[in-house]
Amino acid sequence: MPVAVADQALYDLASTAAPTTIEQVIEIMQQIDECIPNSDGLKWFNRLYLSVTQQVDLQPVSYWKDPSWLMSLDVVFAGFYFRALAGFLSAAPSVPSSWTAMFEARYRTGVDRIQFALAGMNAHINHDLALALLAVDGQTGVVPGPASAQHIDYQAVNVLLNSVMPSALQMLASDTLGVLAEDTGKVGRLLAFWDICQARDLAWDFANHLRDLSGPIRQAALDAQDQITGVLGRAILSFA
């Protein structure tokens, strides 16, 4: 199906995105931010994702136990977002329900920026992160254990996110002049409803679960996770 004219530039960015470094991931997300208007809810997920990715990139190499593994995970993980976006814009049949929940609501009125941002994070983490972890297993030949350097780094990202998420979400509640544009009390209520670090912990556990599954049973687990994530995304977008 042809891409809508209004989305052609965005589709070109997402469909040709093949980053191999975190710097390239950041550059693509910056280009997406410049490409779409404030009225597009995708902008606020993309901006939040850009903000937290930049925070990870700002940490010195010495901050991490296995920086190469973590950077590989970040790049592979971002690829799931770009492919889902390109698939939706071209009406591909394989776009996960997790992502469709947010993409279909891009121009819905009455939805705060914070809701769009967290609905995107919900799709990306609850659906994509476990698959990204498994993909990096295949790339690196490393299956991280609970006391591994890789898991320590994964948890260190949680600590970083805990420190930056409240201010990043507060930023989304303000307009370009710094004037509060939304109900900032919703930040706290949404963070209580959907916790990014808990979602990341569950994604790690889900990846471990998937390693032990194959065939139709594995696909059934993935389908169930996708459906649950889509329901949760729609709940976030309807949150009052």
Order of alpha helices (4+ residues) and beta strands (2+ residues): alpha-alpha-alpha-alpha-alpha-alpha-alpha-alpha-alpha-alpha-alpha
